[in-house]
Amino acid sequence: MQPCLQNYIGTIKQNIKEISIEDFKCTDCSDALVIDVREPAEHADGIIEGALPIPRGVLEFKLFSHPEVEGLSEEEVLNKPVYIYCATGGRSACCAHALEQIGFKNVFSVAGGIKQWVESGGKIVKP
């Protein structure tokens, strides 16, 4: 990663909530949104079971119309716990920051992303 990008991601990570893989594995996500913000080609390799595959580039535009949130009020969506992951944690941090900027209250970036998830024994499924 280039130094300026590392600085940018580092600054974002100082201003968002990050959750470790270990803590994420212990989290009850039954009433939460878990979002995989990798690209469709990456989703094809597998996602965490129950995750919504919404690429980073369209997250803000697609999230409110996703079937998982249809029928919920804007307030309910904005207060729902959201756990975002990508490959290693950079894109998810940017997405967490973006969602906070539009009003989400309980957003977490999963540190280490799906790479650390798999390395720690986490299972993935094909979407």
Secondary structure, DSSP 8 states (H G I E B T S, - for coil): --HHHHHHHHHHHHTSEEE-HHHHHTS--TTSEEEE-S-HHHHTT-B-TT-EE--GGGHHHHGGGSTTTTT--HHHHHHS-EEEE-SSSHHHHHHHHHHHHTT-SSEEEETTHHHHHHHTT---B--
